[in-house]
Amino acid sequence: MAGSDPAIREAPAPDSVKILIAGGFGVGKTTMVGSVSEIAPLRTEEPLTSAGLGVDDLDGIPEKHATTVALDFGRITLGRELVLYLFGTPGQQRFWFMWNDLAIGALGAVVLIDVRRPESSFAAIDFFERRDIPFVVGVNGFHGRHPYTPEEIRDSLALPAGTPVLLCDARDRASCRDVLIGLVDELIAGSAHGGGTGRPGRAG
Amino acid sequence: MRPFTLTGGRTRPSRADFTLITSVTAVDPQPERAARPQPEHARILRLCAKPVVVAELAAQLDLPVSVVCILLCDLLEAGRITARAPRPISRTSDMDLLQKVRDGLGRL
């Protein structure tokens, strides 16, 4: 029973869930995480070997063991027993080896795009598509303006028909919240249909 | 300061228990006959008197996540903390959890 173990005498830890905020460099990920959550800068020191360098290359250069990667990290308390964590994925391509780690256990992802240069988020869309991780596309309007309709954006990004495209303003808390709700609604719809979200394959 | 001096030069944890949202909690009371913890270990123990996830610890300590994981491994092996993995997500059956997330977001 609980009383026999001093480690679990206190109330149990709340459930933790995770959503990734992805997209190219400078599309507004930091802004979005900051708008909707309490934000703290998070550093991670990644051994260079995991970036694909041979261990031998590092011999004799002890100060080059690791490289520092900065992540955006936000916390949203959803109730006494539930906390949602947002992680902004590093936008620079050379840090993409970290995305796999970040994606483990994530409910899904928001891929932010900047309509002035949508190509900077293509790779993020590919990443989640290939791994069958559910995602929605958040279109961050520059100064909150949206020159294109969601349909036009879906066509231009060649997204699967079912992928939600949501117009948003990363500076606006309610707008960012609505994007997260859009993602969760998509997850619920996928769950209700036995896991099918219109995308091929299945999560492992 | 070079962060890995805190870990005695180790750059990898001895075990892989810790994800970014693994929750850790200091054991209370601390094990008897345990040696006095190192300063960074003691800081972690103070911060996780109540459950806290690895990413939050790293942010509060202003230390890289990988360094914090190594220090947490030390504490786990010394019986000073407990670690709780996040609930595994099954996208096809966790309607209850998803609905809670949806309701919580709706209240923001």
Interface residues (C-beta under 8 A of the other chain):
Chain A: P6 A7 I8 R9 E10 P12 A13 P14 D15 S16 V17 K18 V36 A40 P41 L42 R43 T44 E45 E46 P47 E63 H65 A66 T68 F73 R75 I76 L78 G79 L82 V83 L84 Y85 F87 D101 L102 I104 G105 A106 L107 P134 R173 R177 L180 I181 V184 D185 L187 I188 G190 S191 A192 G194 G195 A203
Chain B: R2 P3 F4 T11 R12 T19 L20 I21 S23 T25 V27 D28 P29 K50 P51 V53 A55 E56 A58 A59 Q60 D62 L63 P64 V65 S66 V67 T82 R84 P86 R87 P88 I89 R91 T92 S93 D94 M95 L97 L98 Q99 K100 V101 R102 D103 G104 L105 G106 R107 L108
